[in-house]
Amino acid sequence: MKCASSAFSVIAPQLFSHIAVAALHHHYFYCGHGHEAANDSTRAELIKVVKDDPYPNFLAVQDPARALFQSFDNEEGVFYVEFCNKGCIYKGTGHDDICASP
C-alpha cells in the first residue's frame, strides 16, 4: 500500500529511521532493491533503517530489497515505509515505486 506523499512527507521525518543518500531523486518512494542497484544504500544500511524504525518489520529485516523506503535530501536521508509482501515494483524514473497488489 502506498501512502499519500504529501501527508507522509510531513510525518515521516518524525517517525521513521533514516540514512544519508546521494543520487536518488528525493521525496519519492523506492524499493530497497532500487537503493542497492543505485549504490545509494547497502543491504546492511537498509537493514539498519528498518531496525531503527519505531515499528520494525521482521520480514523487511530479512529481505530489505522487498521493502519500500522514502528518500529525502541528504540531511534527512532514507526512511522505512513498509514491507511489500507480494514484492516491490519499480515504476521508473520520476515515479514512486509501489508494493505489488495482493
N, C-alpha and C positions, 0 to 999 in steps of 0.2 A: 504494500500500500504506500502511495506517495503522499507526503504531507504537502499542504499548500505552502509554497515557498515564501510568500510574504509574511504569513503568520509565523512560520517556522524560523525565518531569519531573525525575528525579534527575540524568540525564546531560546534558540539554540546556544548562543554564547554562554548563557547562564546554566544550561542543563547538561550539555554533552561534553565529553572529553575531547581533547584535540592534540594535533601535532602540526608542525610547520610544513608547508608545501611550497613548491616553486612554480611549476609550469602549467598546472591545470587552470582552466577558466574558473573564476571564483563565483561562488554563490550557486553553483549547480550541484545536483545530486550525482554521485559517481559510484559505480560498483567497485568493490575492493580490487577486483582484477584489473580495472582501469587505472587505479592508483599505482599498482605494481607494474603494469605494462608501460606507463609513462615515466617510470623510475622516480616518481614523486614520493612514494612510501614503500618501505619494505614490508614483508609479511609480519615481521616482529613489531614494527611500528604500528601497523593496523591492529594487531592483537592487543597492544598496549592501550590504544584508543578505546577499544571495546571494554577491556578490563577496568579502565579508569572511569567508565560511564557509571552513573548512579544506579542503573539497572542493566548490568551486563547480560548478554545472551550467551549461554554456553556454546551454542551452535556457531555463533559468529566468532568466538574464540578459536574453535576448531577449524573453521573454514572462512576466514575473513574475505576471501575472494567473492563469496556469495552474499556479503553484507553490503548495505547501502550506506554511503557516507556523504556528508556535505562539506564542500570546501569554502573557505572564506579567505581573506587576504593573509599574507604571510604571518602577520602578528596574531591573528585569531586561529589559523590552522584548519584542521580537519576534525569533523565531529561525527560520531557514530549515530546513525539514524535507526536502522532496523536490519534484521536478518531476513533474507529472501528465501523462504522455504522452497519455492519452485525454481529458484535461480534468479540471477540479476541480468537484466538486458541492457546492453549498450545501445543508446539511441542516436549516437553520432555527435559530432562537434556542435556546440551551441544548443544542445538539448539535454534535459535531465535524463539520466539513466533511471530505470524503473525496476521494481520487482515484478517477476512474471505473475500473471493472474493464476489463481487456482483452477 
